[in-house]
Amino acid sequence: MSKAFAIPERSYRADCANCPQRALCLPPGLSGQELSSIEAIVEHGSTRHNGDHIYRQGDGFTGLFAIRSGSAATYQRSAKGFEQVSGFHYSGSMLGMDGIAVNRHRASAVAL
């Protein structure tokens, strides 16, 4: 149920088995069959550009997002409209965990 944040050129098909950040996302020692099972549920998204939102505060939870390259920032907007950056995330980071418990994102994530 994870969505890739960015994918490489179309000539190269990225998957969990050959991802250089695999050790950050997956437990070590998975068999080929286990990797294939995980790959079957991973959705590869499109590349996001500077300023593109990955998800917004209040959006329903749809999955986790793995940053394959680049960076992102998460921020929250107060009831008065003030924005506060809550984190910076780099290649190998997983985004969206804030939405798991309540099925709704408590922060926004934007590509940098």
Biopython code that builds the backbone (N, CA, C, O; Angstrom):
import numpy as np
from Bio.PDB.StructureBuilder import StructureBuilder

atoms = [
    (1, "MET", "N", (0.828, -1.175, 0.000)),
    (1, "MET", "CA", (0.000, 0.000, 0.000)),
    (1, "MET", "C", (0.877, 1.244, 0.000)),
    (1, "MET", "O", (0.489, 2.287, 0.526)),
    (2, "SER", "N", (2.022, 1.131, -0.574)),
    (2, "SER", "CA", (2.970, 2.230, -0.612)),
    (2, "SER", "C", (3.055, 2.801, -2.006)),
    (2, "SER", "O", (3.036, 2.053, -2.983)),
    (3, "LYS", "N", (3.147, 4.099, -2.117)),
    (3, "LYS", "CA", (3.278, 4.742, -3.418)),
    (3, "LYS", "C", (4.660, 5.353, -3.516)),
    (3, "LYS", "O", (5.134, 5.995, -2.579)),
    (4, "ALA", "N", (5.298, 5.154, -4.641)),
    (4, "ALA", "CA", (6.624, 5.736, -4.833)),
    (4, "ALA", "C", (6.480, 7.227, -5.070)),
    (4, "ALA", "O", (5.587, 7.657, -5.800)),
    (5, "PHE", "N", (7.328, 8.001, -4.475)),
    (5, "PHE", "CA", (7.296, 9.454, -4.597)),
    (5, "PHE", "C", (7.816, 9.898, -5.952)),
    (5, "PHE", "O", (7.251, 10.811, -6.555)),
    (6, "ALA", "N", (8.877, 9.276, -6.445)),
    (6, "ALA", "CA", (9.442, 9.617, -7.743)),
    (6, "ALA", "C", (9.985, 8.357, -8.388)),
    (6, "ALA", "O", (10.476, 7.461, -7.702)),
    (7, "ILE", "N", (9.896, 8.290, -9.709)),
    (7, "ILE", "CA", (10.437, 7.145, -10.425)),
    (7, "ILE", "C", (11.513, 7.618, -11.385)),
    (7, "ILE", "O", (11.468, 8.753, -11.860)),
    (8, "PRO", "N", (12.483, 6.756, -11.674)),
    (8, "PRO", "CA", (13.534, 7.129, -12.612)),
    (8, "PRO", "C", (13.016, 7.128, -14.041)),
    (8, "PRO", "O", (11.821, 6.943, -14.271)),
    (9, "GLU", "N", (13.906, 7.334, -14.999)),
    (9, "GLU", "CA", (13.543, 7.364, -16.411)),
    (9, "GLU", "C", (12.713, 6.136, -16.778)),
    (9, "GLU", "O", (12.860, 5.078, -16.165)),
    (10, "ARG", "N", (11.843, 6.275, -17.775)),
    (10, "ARG", "CA", (10.977, 5.168, -18.180)),
    (10, "ARG", "C", (11.755, 3.943, -18.668)),
    (10, "ARG", "O", (11.234, 2.829, -18.608)),
    (11, "SER", "N", (12.966, 4.120, -19.138)),
    (11, "SER", "CA", (13.750, 2.995, -19.635)),
    (11, "SER", "C", (14.191, 2.070, -18.500)),
    (11, "SER", "O", (14.631, 0.949, -18.754)),
    (12, "TYR", "N", (14.081, 2.513, -17.292)),
    (12, "TYR", "CA", (14.498, 1.735, -16.131)),
    (12, "TYR", "C", (13.288, 1.461, -15.270)),
    (12, "TYR", "O", (12.649, 2.395, -14.786)),
    (13, "ARG", "N", (12.962, 0.204, -15.071)),
    (13, "ARG", "CA", (11.822, -0.172, -14.243)),
    (13, "ARG", "C", (12.305, -0.413, -12.813)),
    (13, "ARG", "O", (12.961, -1.416, -12.532)),
    (14, "ALA", "N", (11.982, 0.496, -11.932)),
    (14, "ALA", "CA", (12.391, 0.361, -10.531)),
    (14, "ALA", "C", (11.440, -0.582, -9.817)),
    (14, "ALA", "O", (10.228, -0.541, -10.030)),
    (15, "ASP", "N", (11.987, -1.413, -8.987)),
    (15, "ASP", "CA", (11.171, -2.239, -8.114)),
    (15, "ASP", "C", (11.913, -2.439, -6.801)),
    (15, "ASP", "O", (13.078, -2.061, -6.675)),
    (16, "CYS", "N", (11.248, -3.025, -5.843)),
    (16, "CYS", "CA", (11.834, -3.172, -4.505)),
    (16, "CYS", "C", (13.115, -4.001, -4.522)),
    (16, "CYS", "O", (14.028, -3.738, -3.740)),
    (17, "ALA", "N", (13.194, -4.998, -5.401)),
    (17, "ALA", "CA", (14.348, -5.887, -5.433)),
    (17, "ALA", "C", (15.640, -5.167, -5.809)),
    (17, "ALA", "O", (16.714, -5.557, -5.352)),
    (18, "ASN", "N", (15.553, -4.118, -6.636)),
    (18, "ASN", "CA", (16.781, -3.421, -7.050)),
    (18, "ASN", "C", (16.853, -1.972, -6.576)),
    (18, "ASN", "O", (17.659, -1.192, -7.082)),
    (19, "CYS", "N", (16.031, -1.617, -5.628)),
    (19, "CYS", "CA", (16.029, -0.242, -5.106)),
    (19, "CYS", "C", (17.198, -0.058, -4.132)),
    (19, "CYS", "O", (17.367, -0.858, -3.212)),
    (20, "PRO", "N", (18.006, 0.994, -4.328)),
    (20, "PRO", "CA", (19.126, 1.216, -3.415)),
    (20, "PRO", "C", (18.694, 1.568, -1.983)),
    (20, "PRO", "O", (19.492, 1.422, -1.057)),
    (21, "GLN", "N", (17.465, 2.022, -1.783)),
    (21, "GLN", "CA", (16.969, 2.345, -0.437)),
    (21, "GLN", "C", (16.172, 1.201, 0.190)),
    (21, "GLN", "O", (15.514, 1.398, 1.211)),
    (22, "ARG", "N", (16.222, 0.031, -0.398)),
    (22, "ARG", "CA", (15.432, -1.099, 0.087)),
    (22, "ARG", "C", (15.654, -1.365, 1.573)),
    (22, "ARG", "O", (14.708, -1.686, 2.292)),
    (23, "ALA", "N", (16.887, -1.234, 2.035)),
    (23, "ALA", "CA", (17.189, -1.511, 3.446)),
    (23, "ALA", "C", (16.490, -0.530, 4.386)),
    (23, "ALA", "O", (16.287, -0.845, 5.558)),
    (24, "LEU", "N", (16.119, 0.651, 3.893)),
    (24, "LEU", "CA", (15.431, 1.631, 4.729)),
    (24, "LEU", "C", (13.937, 1.341, 4.833)),
    (24, "LEU", "O", (13.306, 1.720, 5.819)),
    (25, "CYS", "N", (13.367, 0.680, 3.838)),
    (25, "CYS", "CA", (11.925, 0.443, 3.805)),
    (25, "CYS", "C", (11.526, -0.958, 4.254)),
    (25, "CYS", "O", (10.485, -1.144, 4.885)),
    (26, "LEU", "N", (12.354, -1.935, 3.925)),
    (26, "LEU", "CA", (11.969, -3.327, 4.125)),
    (26, "LEU", "C", (12.885, -4.028, 5.116)),
    (26, "LEU", "O", (14.053, -3.660, 5.244)),
    (27, "PRO", "N", (12.377, -5.026, 5.813)),
    (27, "PRO", "CA", (13.236, -5.778, 6.731)),
    (27, "PRO", "C", (14.255, -6.603, 5.944)),
    (27, "PRO", "O", (13.979, -7.015, 4.818)),
    (28, "PRO", "N", (15.426, -6.845, 6.528)),
    (28, "PRO", "CA", (16.444, -7.639, 5.831)),
    (28, "PRO", "C", (16.051, -9.114, 5.774)),
    (28, "PRO", "O", (15.268, -9.598, 6.592)),
    (29, "GLY", "N", (16.610, -9.813, 4.792)),
    (29, "GLY", "CA", (16.436, -11.251, 4.722)),
    (29, "GLY", "C", (15.164, -11.734, 4.059)),
    (29, "GLY", "O", (14.816, -12.907, 4.193)),
    (30, "LEU", "N", (14.452, -10.860, 3.341)),
    (30, "LEU", "CA", (13.239, -11.309, 2.657)),
    (30, "LEU", "C", (13.602, -12.215, 1.482)),
    (30, "LEU", "O", (14.591, -11.978, 0.789)),
    (31, "SER", "N", (12.810, -13.232, 1.268)),
    (31, "SER", "CA", (13.035, -14.129, 0.135)),
    (31, "SER", "C", (12.561, -13.460, -1.152)),
    (31, "SER", "O", (11.880, -12.436, -1.114)),
    (32, "GLY", "N", (12.917, -14.034, -2.263)),
    (32, "GLY", "CA", (12.460, -13.523, -3.561)),
    (32, "GLY", "C", (10.944, -13.517, -3.662)),
    (32, "GLY", "O", (10.357, -12.582, -4.206)),
    (33, "GLN", "N", (10.306, -14.569, -3.133)),
    (33, "GLN", "CA", (8.847, -14.655, -3.146)),
    (33, "GLN", "C", (8.227, -13.551, -2.283)),
    (33, "GLN", "O", (7.220, -12.955, -2.663)),
    (34, "GLU", "N", (8.826, -13.285, -1.134)),
    (34, "GLU", "CA", (8.314, -12.225, -0.261)),
    (34, "GLU", "C", (8.461, -10.861, -0.925)),
    (34, "GLU", "O", (7.556, -10.031, -0.845)),
    (35, "LEU", "N", (9.594, -10.625, -1.580)),
    (35, "LEU", "CA", (9.783, -9.366, -2.315)),
    (35, "LEU", "C", (8.751, -9.238, -3.436)),
    (35, "LEU", "O", (8.218, -8.152, -3.664)),
    (36, "SER", "N", (8.472, -10.323, -4.126)),
    (36, "SER", "CA", (7.469, -10.303, -5.196)),
    (36, "SER", "C", (6.086, -9.974, -4.645)),
    (36, "SER", "O", (5.320, -9.248, -5.280)),
    (37, "SER", "N", (5.761, -10.510, -3.455)),
    (37, "SER", "CA", (4.460, -10.224, -2.839)),
    (37, "SER", "C", (4.330, -8.748, -2.480)),
    (37, "SER", "O", (3.274, -8.145, -2.668)),
    (38, "ILE", "N", (5.414, -8.176, -1.962)),
    (38, "ILE", "CA", (5.402, -6.748, -1.624)),
    (38, "ILE", "C", (5.286, -5.922, -2.898)),
    (38, "ILE", "O", (4.501, -4.976, -2.958)),
    (39, "GLU", "N", (6.058, -6.273, -3.908)),
    (39, "GLU", "CA", (6.040, -5.533, -5.173)),
    (39, "GLU", "C", (4.640, -5.529, -5.802)),
    (39, "GLU", "O", (4.268, -4.574, -6.484)),
    (40, "ALA", "N", (3.876, -6.583, -5.577)),
    (40, "ALA", "CA", (2.534, -6.684, -6.139)),
    (40, "ALA", "C", (1.577, -5.629, -5.581)),
    (40, "ALA", "O", (0.590, -5.286, -6.233)),
    (41, "ILE", "N", (1.858, -5.110, -4.380)),
    (41, "ILE", "CA", (0.959, -4.109, -3.795)),
    (41, "ILE", "C", (1.523, -2.687, -3.856)),
    (41, "ILE", "O", (0.843, -1.738, -3.465)),
    (42, "VAL", "N", (2.752, -2.532, -4.340)),
    (42, "VAL", "CA", (3.368, -1.202, -4.439)),
    (42, "VAL", "C", (2.901, -0.525, -5.724)),
    (42, "VAL", "O", (2.949, -1.114, -6.804)),
    (43, "GLU", "N", (2.457, 0.700, -5.593)),
    (43, "GLU", "CA", (2.085, 1.503, -6.756)),
    (43, "GLU", "C", (3.192, 2.509, -7.008)),
    (43, "GLU", "O", (3.616, 3.216, -6.093)),
    (44, "HIS", "N", (3.663, 2.577, -8.248)),
    (44, "HIS", "CA", (4.702, 3.538, -8.592)),
    (44, "HIS", "C", (4.023, 4.804, -9.093)),
    (44, "HIS", "O", (3.301, 4.780, -10.089)),
    (45, "GLY", "N", (4.258, 5.894, -8.405)),
    (45, "GLY", "CA", (3.641, 7.164, -8.759)),
    (45, "GLY", "C", (4.490, 7.946, -9.752)),
    (45, "GLY", "O", (5.467, 7.437, -10.301)),
    (46, "SER", "N", (4.112, 9.140, -9.957)),
    (46, "SER", "CA", (4.844, 9.996, -10.891)),
    (46, "SER", "C", (5.805, 10.903, -10.131)),
    (46, "SER", "O", (5.692, 11.081, -8.918)),
    (47, "THR", "N", (6.737, 11.460, -10.860)),
    (47, "THR", "CA", (7.685, 12.400, -10.286)),
    (47, "THR", "C", (6.946, 13.660, -9.863)),
    (47, "THR", "O", (6.085, 14.157, -10.589)),
    (48, "ARG", "N", (7.275, 14.160, -8.720)),
    (48, "ARG", "CA", (6.707, 15.417, -8.225)),
    (48, "ARG", "C", (7.752, 16.506, -8.394)),
    (48, "ARG", "O", (8.949, 16.251, -8.264)),
    (49, "HIS", "N", (7.313, 17.688, -8.675)),
    (49, "HIS", "CA", (8.211, 18.823, -8.872)),
    (49, "HIS", "C", (8.086, 19.797, -7.710)),
    (49, "HIS", "O", (7.131, 19.738, -6.936)),
    (50, "ASN", "N", (9.065, 20.698, -7.594)),
    (50, "ASN", "CA", (9.100, 21.693, -6.531)),
    (50, "ASN", "C", (7.731, 22.355, -6.368)),
    (50, "ASN", "O", (7.191, 22.928, -7.314)),
    (51, "GLY", "N", (7.188, 22.270, -5.177)),
    (51, "GLY", "CA", (5.902, 22.900, -4.889)),
    (51, "GLY", "C", (4.697, 21.993, -5.053)),
    (51, "GLY", "O", (3.607, 22.338, -4.598)),
    (52, "ASP", "N", (4.865, 20.829, -5.698)),
    (52, "ASP", "CA", (3.749, 19.890, -5.855)),
    (52, "ASP", "C", (3.433, 19.243, -4.510)),
    (52, "ASP", "O", (4.342, 18.807, -3.803)),
    (53, "HIS", "N", (2.170, 19.178, -4.159)),
    (53, "HIS", "CA", (1.771, 18.507, -2.922)),
    (53, "HIS", "C", (1.704, 17.001, -3.137)),
    (53, "HIS", "O", (1.226, 16.525, -4.167)),
    (54, "ILE", "N", (2.181, 16.279, -2.169)),
    (54, "ILE", "CA", (2.083, 14.829, -2.166)),
    (54, "ILE", "C", (0.745, 14.456, -1.536)),
    (54, "ILE", "O", (0.036, 13.584, -2.038)),
    (55, "TYR", "N", (0.410, 15.114, -0.447)),
    (55, "TYR", "CA", (-0.906, 15.053, 0.174)),
    (55, "TYR", "C", (-1.081, 16.319, 0.999)),
    (55, "TYR", "O", (-0.114, 17.011, 1.317)),
    (56, "ARG", "N", (-2.323, 16.607, 1.337)),
    (56, "ARG", "CA", (-2.632, 17.819, 2.102)),
    (56, "ARG", "C", (-3.271, 17.456, 3.438)),
    (56, "ARG", "O", (-3.912, 16.415, 3.583)),
    (57, "GLN", "N", (-3.078, 18.341, 4.400)),
    (57, "GLN", "CA", (-3.677, 18.180, 5.724)),
    (57, "GLN", "C", (-5.179, 17.996, 5.554)),
    (57, "GLN", "O", (-5.835, 18.793, 4.883)),
    (58, "GLY", "N", (-5.719, 16.955, 6.155)),
    (58, "GLY", "CA", (-7.147, 16.671, 6.062)),
    (58, "GLY", "C", (-7.498, 15.658, 4.987)),
    (58, "GLY", "O", (-8.605, 15.120, 5.002)),
    (59, "ASP", "N", (-6.586, 15.376, 4.044)),
    (59, "ASP", "CA", (-6.844, 14.357, 3.022)),
    (59, "ASP", "C", (-6.986, 12.996, 3.685)),
    (59, "ASP", "O", (-6.371, 12.729, 4.717)),
    (60, "GLY", "N", (-7.793, 12.147, 3.090)),
    (60, "GLY", "CA", (-7.912, 10.783, 3.572)),
    (60, "GLY", "C", (-6.631, 9.998, 3.313)),
    (60, "GLY", "O", (-5.927, 10.249, 2.334)),
    (61, "PHE", "N", (-6.339, 9.059, 4.185)),
    (61, "PHE", "CA", (-5.148, 8.222, 4.048)),
    (61, "PHE", "C", (-5.362, 7.229, 2.917)),
    (61, "PHE", "O", (-6.359, 6.508, 2.893)),
    (62, "THR", "N", (-4.414, 7.196, 1.974)),
    (62, "THR", "CA", (-4.491, 6.249, 0.856)),
    (62, "THR", "C", (-3.294, 5.323, 0.802)),
    (62, "THR", "O", (-3.329, 4.313, 0.098)),
    (63, "GLY", "N", (-2.240, 5.642, 1.525)),
    (63, "GLY", "CA", (-1.050, 4.798, 1.510)),
    (63, "GLY", "C", (0.158, 5.585, 1.963)),
    (63, "GLY", "O", (0.069, 6.768, 2.291)),
    (64, "LEU", "N", (1.288, 4.903, 1.975)),
    (64, "LEU", "CA", (2.551, 5.535, 2.343)),
    (64, "LEU", "C", (3.296, 5.944, 1.075)),
    (64, "LEU", "O", (3.082, 5.370, 0.008)),
    (65, "PHE", "N", (4.148, 6.916, 1.197)),
    (65, "PHE", "CA", (4.908, 7.429, 0.068)),
    (65, "PHE", "C", (6.395, 7.327, 0.377)),
    (65, "PHE", "O", (6.855, 7.838, 1.398)),
    (66, "ALA", "N", (7.140, 6.677, -0.490)),
    (66, "ALA", "CA", (8.587, 6.542, -0.325)),
    (66, "ALA", "C", (9.274, 7.568, -1.219)),
    (66, "ALA", "O", (8.990, 7.645, -2.414)),
    (67, "ILE", "N", (10.168, 8.345, -0.647)),
    (67, "ILE", "CA", (10.941, 9.302, -1.439)),
    (67, "ILE", "C", (12.117, 8.547, -2.040)),
    (67, "ILE", "O", (13.001, 8.087, -1.318)),
    (68, "ARG", "N", (12.125, 8.424, -3.342)),
    (68, "ARG", "CA", (13.194, 7.696, -4.022)),
    (68, "ARG", "C", (14.331, 8.622, -4.404)),
    (68, "ARG", "O", (15.485, 8.198, -4.460)),
    (69, "SER", "N", (14.020, 9.878, -4.667)),
    (69, "SER", "CA", (15.055, 10.879, -4.937)),
    (69, "SER", "C", (14.475, 12.242, -4.609)),
    (69, "SER", "O", (13.260, 12.434, -4.643)),
    (70, "GLY", "N", (15.353, 13.192, -4.290)),
    (70, "GLY", "CA", (14.894, 14.527, -3.951)),
    (70, "GLY", "C", (14.559, 14.660, -2.478)),
    (70, "GLY", "O", (15.064, 13.916, -1.638)),
    (71, "SER", "N", (13.695, 15.625, -2.180)),
    (71, "SER", "CA", (13.337, 15.885, -0.791)),
    (71, "SER", "C", (11.926, 16.445, -0.713)),
    (71, "SER", "O", (11.334, 16.829, -1.722)),
    (72, "ALA", "N", (11.403, 16.482, 0.501)),
    (72, "ALA", "CA", (10.059, 17.005, 0.748)),
    (72, "ALA", "C", (10.033, 17.637, 2.131)),
    (72, "ALA", "O", (10.892, 17.373, 2.972)),
    (73, "ALA", "N", (9.040, 18.465, 2.341)),
    (73, "ALA", "CA", (8.820, 19.060, 3.657)),
    (73, "ALA", "C", (7.394, 18.746, 4.081)),
    (73, "ALA", "O", (6.486, 18.679, 3.253)),
    (74, "THR", "N", (7.213, 18.556, 5.372)),
    (74, "THR", "CA", (5.874, 18.420, 5.918)),
    (74, "THR", "C", (5.588, 19.656, 6.766)),
    (74, "THR", "O", (6.480, 20.202, 7.417)),
    (75, "TYR", "N", (4.344, 20.080, 6.745)),
    (75, "TYR", "CA", (3.956, 21.268, 7.511)),
    (75, "TYR", "C", (2.508, 21.139, 7.947)),
    (75, "TYR", "O", (1.731, 20.378, 7.372)),
    (76, "GLN", "N", (2.168, 21.891, 8.962)),
    (76, "GLN", "CA", (0.798, 21.937, 9.462)),
    (76, "GLN", "C", (0.294, 23.371, 9.430)),
    (76, "GLN", "O", (1.054, 24.317, 9.637)),
    (77, "ARG", "N", (-0.980, 23.516, 9.172)),
    (77, "ARG", "CA", (-1.629, 24.825, 9.170)),
    (77, "ARG", "C", (-2.539, 24.903, 10.389)),
    (77, "ARG", "O", (-3.357, 24.014, 10.625)),
    (78, "SER", "N", (-2.387, 25.977, 11.161)),
    (78, "SER", "CA", (-3.211, 26.144, 12.366)),
    (78, "SER", "C", (-4.609, 26.638, 11.986)),
    (78, "SER", "O", (-4.854, 27.015, 10.839)),
    (79, "ALA", "N", (-5.508, 26.633, 12.951)),
    (79, "ALA", "CA", (-6.866, 27.123, 12.719)),
    (79, "ALA", "C", (-6.867, 28.589, 12.296)),
    (79, "ALA", "O", (-7.793, 29.035, 11.618)),
    (80, "LYS", "N", (-5.827, 29.352, 12.692)),
    (80, "LYS", "CA", (-5.720, 30.765, 12.322)),
    (80, "LYS", "C", (-5.026, 30.967, 10.986)),
    (80, "LYS", "O", (-4.859, 32.102, 10.542)),
    (81, "GLY", "N", (-4.614, 29.862, 10.328)),
    (81, "GLY", "CA", (-4.006, 29.953, 9.014)),
    (81, "GLY", "C", (-2.491, 30.033, 8.985)),
    (81, "GLY", "O", (-1.903, 30.192, 7.915)),
    (82, "PHE", "N", (-1.853, 29.926, 10.133)),
    (82, "PHE", "CA", (-0.390, 29.960, 10.176)),
    (82, "PHE", "C", (0.159, 28.588, 9.797)),
    (82, "PHE", "O", (-0.379, 27.560, 10.209)),
    (83, "GLU", "N", (1.240, 28.580, 9.005)),
    (83, "GLU", "CA", (1.885, 27.335, 8.622)),
    (83, "GLU", "C", (3.171, 27.145, 9.408)),
    (83, "GLU", "O", (3.941, 28.089, 9.589)),
    (84, "GLN", "N", (3.403, 25.918, 9.877)),
    (84, "GLN", "CA", (4.626, 25.600, 10.599)),
    (84, "GLN", "C", (5.220, 24.329, 10.015)),
    (84, "GLN", "O", (4.557, 23.294, 9.952)),
    (85, "VAL", "N", (6.483, 24.418, 9.586)),
    (85, "VAL", "CA", (7.185, 23.258, 9.052)),
    (85, "VAL", "C", (7.428, 22.272, 10.192)),
    (85, "VAL", "O", (7.925, 22.646, 11.254)),
    (86, "SER", "N", (7.074, 21.017, 9.959)),
    (86, "SER", "CA", (7.253, 20.004, 10.999)),
    (86, "SER", "C", (8.364, 19.018, 10.660)),
    (86, "SER", "O", (8.771, 18.233, 11.516)),
    (87, "GLY", "N", (8.863, 19.047, 9.422)),
    (87, "GLY", "CA", (9.960, 18.140, 9.094)),
    (87, "GLY", "C", (10.455, 18.284, 7.674)),
    (87, "GLY", "O", (9.746, 18.764, 6.790)),
    (88, "PHE", "N", (11.705, 17.852, 7.473)),
    (88, "PHE", "CA", (12.301, 17.752, 6.147)),
    (88, "PHE", "C", (12.629, 16.293, 5.919)),
    (88, "PHE", "O", (13.116, 15.618, 6.826)),
    (89, "HIS", "N", (12.372, 15.796, 4.724)),
    (89, "HIS", "CA", (12.510, 14.378, 4.425)),
    (89, "HIS", "C", (13.309, 14.220, 3.137)),
    (89, "HIS", "O", (13.129, 14.976, 2.182)),
    (90, "TYR", "N", (14.195, 13.225, 3.126)),
    (90, "TYR", "CA", (15.126, 13.036, 2.021)),
    (90, "TYR", "C", (14.983, 11.632, 1.446)),
    (90, "TYR", "O", (14.210, 10.816, 1.949)),
    (91, "SER", "N", (15.733, 11.366, 0.393)),
    (91, "SER", "CA", (15.710, 10.069, -0.273)),
    (91, "SER", "C", (15.806, 8.934, 0.743)),
    (91, "SER", "O", (16.682, 8.934, 1.608)),
    (92, "GLY", "N", (14.908, 7.983, 0.631)),
    (92, "GLY", "CA", (14.855, 6.874, 1.573)),
    (92, "GLY", "C", (13.838, 7.057, 2.678)),
    (92, "GLY", "O", (13.569, 6.123, 3.434)),
    (93, "SER", "N", (13.267, 8.251, 2.785)),
    (93, "SER", "CA", (12.264, 8.518, 3.827)),
    (93, "SER", "C", (10.892, 8.008, 3.388)),
    (93, "SER", "O", (10.596, 7.906, 2.198)),
    (94, "MET", "N", (10.069, 7.693, 4.381)),
    (94, "MET", "CA", (8.705, 7.269, 4.155)),
    (94, "MET", "C", (7.788, 8.363, 4.686)),
    (94, "MET", "O", (7.952, 8.814, 5.819)),
    (95, "LEU", "N", (6.828, 8.790, 3.880)),
    (95, "LEU", "CA", (5.875, 9.833, 4.283)),
    (95, "LEU", "C", (4.467, 9.247, 4.401)),
    (95, "LEU", "O", (4.149, 8.235, 3.777)),
    (96, "GLY", "N", (3.650, 9.884, 5.192)),
    (96, "GLY", "CA", (2.243, 9.539, 5.276)),
    (96, "GLY", "C", (1.828, 8.773, 6.508)),
    (96, "GLY", "O", (0.646, 8.481, 6.689)),
    (97, "MET", "N", (2.787, 8.442, 7.364)),
    (97, "MET", "CA", (2.445, 7.661, 8.555)),
    (97, "MET", "C", (1.513, 8.418, 9.495)),
    (97, "MET", "O", (0.831, 7.804, 10.315)),
    (98, "ASP", "N", (1.477, 9.739, 9.384)),
    (98, "ASP", "CA", (0.589, 10.540, 10.231)),
    (98, "ASP", "C", (-0.882, 10.245, 9.968)),
    (98, "ASP", "O", (-1.731, 10.557, 10.804)),
    (99, "GLY", "N", (-1.196, 9.652, 8.824)),
    (99, "GLY", "CA", (-2.590, 9.397, 8.478)),
    (99, "GLY", "C", (-3.095, 8.014, 8.829)),
    (99, "GLY", "O", (-4.279, 7.727, 8.654)),
    (100, "ILE", "N", (-2.228, 7.160, 9.317)),
    (100, "ILE", "CA", (-2.624, 5.773, 9.554)),
    (100, "ILE", "C", (-3.649, 5.652, 10.681)),
    (100, "ILE", "O", (-4.689, 5.021, 10.492)),
    (101, "ALA", "N", (-3.382, 6.232, 11.831)),
    (101, "ALA", "CA", (-4.222, 6.028, 13.021)),
    (101, "ALA", "C", (-5.644, 6.544, 12.844)),
    (101, "ALA", "O", (-6.595, 5.878, 13.255)),
    (102, "VAL", "N", (-5.804, 7.709, 12.242)),
    (102, "VAL", "CA", (-7.137, 8.304, 12.135)),
    (102, "VAL", "C", (-7.661, 8.309, 10.703)),
    (102, "VAL", "O", (-8.707, 8.892, 10.418)),
    (103, "ASN", "N", (-6.912, 7.644, 9.791)),
    (103, "ASN", "CA", (-7.310, 7.529, 8.389)),
    (103, "ASN", "C", (-7.424, 8.878, 7.682)),
    (103, "ASN", "O", (-8.167, 9.026, 6.712)),
    (104, "ARG", "N", (-6.672, 9.861, 8.189)),
    (104, "ARG", "CA", (-6.669, 11.211, 7.624)),
    (104, "ARG", "C", (-5.332, 11.849, 7.962)),
    (104, "ARG", "O", (-4.833, 11.690, 9.076)),
    (105, "HIS", "N", (-4.742, 12.574, 7.001)),
    (105, "HIS", "CA", (-3.446, 13.199, 7.231)),
    (105, "HIS", "C", (-3.583, 14.413, 8.147)),
    (105, "HIS", "O", (-4.469, 15.247, 7.963)),
    (106, "ARG", "N", (-2.703, 14.498, 9.125)),
    (106, "ARG", "CA", (-2.693, 15.622, 10.066)),
    (106, "ARG", "C", (-1.758, 16.728, 9.629)),
    (106, "ARG", "O", (-1.723, 17.794, 10.245)),
    (107, "ALA", "N", (-0.988, 16.481, 8.553)),
    (107, "ALA", "CA", (-0.054, 17.467, 8.020)),
    (107, "ALA", "C", (-0.112, 17.418, 6.501)),
    (107, "ALA", "O", (-0.729, 16.521, 5.927)),
    (108, "SER", "N", (0.520, 18.368, 5.861)),
    (108, "SER", "CA", (0.668, 18.390, 4.410)),
    (108, "SER", "C", (2.114, 18.046, 4.080)),
    (108, "SER", "O", (3.018, 18.314, 4.871)),
    (109, "ALA", "N", (2.329, 17.450, 2.904)),
    (109, "ALA", "CA", (3.673, 17.154, 2.426)),
    (109, "ALA", "C", (3.816, 17.743, 1.039)),
    (109, "ALA", "O", (2.950, 17.573, 0.181)),
    (110, "VAL", "N", (4.937, 18.447, 0.830)),
    (110, "VAL", "CA", (5.177, 19.116, -0.447)),
    (110, "VAL", "C", (6.595, 18.802, -0.930)),
    (110, "VAL", "O", (7.535, 18.755, -0.138)),
    (111, "ALA", "N", (6.733, 18.588, -2.239)),
    (111, "ALA", "CA", (8.049, 18.318, -2.829)),
    (111, "ALA", "C", (8.875, 19.593, -2.833)),
    (111, "ALA", "O", (8.353, 20.687, -3.047)),
    (112, "LEU", "N", (10.176, 19.438, -2.592)),
    (112, "LEU", "CA", (11.092, 20.594, -2.588)),
    (112, "LEU", "C", (11.991, 20.553, -3.806)),
    (112, "LEU", "O", (12.830, 21.437, -3.984)),
]
sb = StructureBuilder()
sb.init_structure("model")
sb.init_model(0)
sb.init_chain("A")
sb.init_seg("    ")
for serial, (resi, resn, name, xyz) in enumerate(atoms, 1):
    if name == "N":
        sb.init_residue(resn, " ", resi, " ")
    sb.init_atom(name, np.array(xyz, "f"), 0.0, 1.0, " ", f" {name:<3s}", serial, name[0])
structure = sb.get_structure()
